[in-house]
């Protein structure tokens, strides 16, 4: 019974975490069309639809419990109301809004519970700076094993902000997303990639991917839209580029950028 109750609690915590993290972004879109209190009313309406079946099925709820919860619900209602009003005046983009909506301590608590329940094997984060990783690690009793960030031959923010070094020194995997920069890397580094492709008998894309995975504690995640694409991706693993070639590409690859063109890493909570 206790385990069932814990599992149910986990579901509610996860739902709250997801909706809490996304509500600011959704609200920012909604406020372009509706007034703040209209958005608030819509949010509570749909929340009621979700919770109503749970209330009906529950045998433990009573009128007295609803009365006890009423003052708390009023106070809790002020949070989204003030949030929606504030969003009308903020110039913040979506990334800081998501981070602000889901504090590290809340997320790490959920992750700890999921790991204890055996629902996840390990804990990871995405687009975290070094300070955010350290803060998140302090908030969990389990080790954070991976940080997924935008990193490739062109986008070097992970190097510039010390994230790569931190991961390597603390035995954390750095998972590089958008490793080929949507094909831009193959266009930009045509000659330099072609030379190394000829040396290793690989394709330019495989060279670009292997440059990542040849580094300590770095893995890559790339799209696979066809069997041929899958074969190309598989051809980038099970071999390692010479260290001198890794450094050659690190230093000589053209058009390097120190910040992501998609999701700039910032300390949103300064």
C-alpha angles and dihedrals in degrees: 000000000000091000091049090050091049091050091050090049090051091054091053092046091051092048090048091048094049096045092042092053095046102038094084092054094045090045092052089057093043094050089061086068108022135044118254097256092046089056090048091051092049092049093053091044094056091041088055091052090055095046098040096080090050091051093048093049094047116099095188100063118097139174090259091055090051089051090050091050095046097084090047092049091052091053090045090052091061090066098066092036093056090040093055092047092049092049089064089066103035122101092197119130123231099268096064090043091056092047092048091049094055112040117207093243092056093048093046092050089055091047092051091052092048092051093048090051090052092241092123131027100209142006125244139170135208132224093356123156120222092264092048091050091050092048092048091048091054089053094056133058090209125076119259102229104183143029116195112210141159104268134148142123091296104033109062103167091119089060097041094051095043096247094125092049092047092051093048093048094047100041094249122144117238108211109202114213122198090021094174096040090235091303095307091114091060091053096044099045099036099136099036092047092044092055093052092042088057091048095051097032091239137119121265090250091054090051091052092049094044091051086066099043093044088067120087114270094358124128129170134223117203137169121263112201100161143013089260090052089049090051091051091051093048089051089065094064136065092049135071131221118233113265092238090056091048090054092042090058092042092056104030106036108117130241097022116180126204094207133048117257089213111035118012112206112235139162094248095180099058 
